[in-house]
């Protein structure tokens, strides 16, 4: 998503970047077999299977070549780990802190995954959220929005003047914008006001079709020039079209609620 969009609705739903781990008891092997020994240190089949599953969960097909790659990676990591111990790096305070953070992050992901496994998102919950969002968007207009983002007010004013003098909006966007939308001529697609921060949406809703903002708009991302390419009554996607986004949104919501519940029940003494 683009830097100033803070979506709460369909079609531009911004999901938290904090993902939860797909960890289940079924994916944790319990074998005591050994796949290799490095300087007397055994690399267990359990560790191998866990590493292999990480690749498979990323969509990589299991194969003889993949298994050989995983085994070689584990051997290389064990060699490097032993070398780091020889060099005393495992005693380094910064290294220990990073290892502690990695351990805590992984355990946190496992806890959240277990919670979500025990209380999965149901179709009834998705349909209720779909209806809630539809009700919230009733009577809302959608805007086909384009933007140009510049680093300074002076640059934005110069770009705006060029447009006012007849230069094509998407041409200026491609040549000058610092936002990722520049490759599309600044086009952001159809949006509703609730997806956009007020600094942008308050101007957007007052523009007529085909018109450009009269002055640059400042946000944390830079200085924006916006254009309303078209306008229409909100056109809701079907439930099936929205299902994946709704699922992800509810998973993030449940995750955050669970974390907040645990935080509130904990005895915390911050310094």
MOJO-V462525 format. One record per run of one state. SS is the DSSP state (helix for helix, strand for strand, loop for the rest). FROM is the first residue (numbers start at 1). TO is the last residue. If there is no record, write none. Layout:
# MOJO-V462525
SS&FROM&TO / SS&FROM&TO
This chain:
# MOJO-V462525
loop&1&4 / strand&5&5 / loop&6&24 / helix&25&27 / loop&28&33 / strand&34&38 / loop&39&40 / strand&41&44 / helix&45&57 / loop&58&63 / helix&64&86 / loop&87&88 / helix&89&91 / loop&92&92 / helix&93&118 / loop&119&122 / helix&123&136 / loop&137&140 / strand&141&150 / loop&151&152 / helix&153&164 / loop&165&168 / helix&169&176 / loop&177&179 / helix&180&184 / loop&185&186 / strand&187&192 / helix&193&195 / strand&196&196 / loop&197&197 / helix&198&204 / loop&205&211 / strand&212&212 / loop&213&216 / strand&217&219 / loop&220&221 / strand&222&233 / loop&234&238 / helix&239&265 / loop&266&271
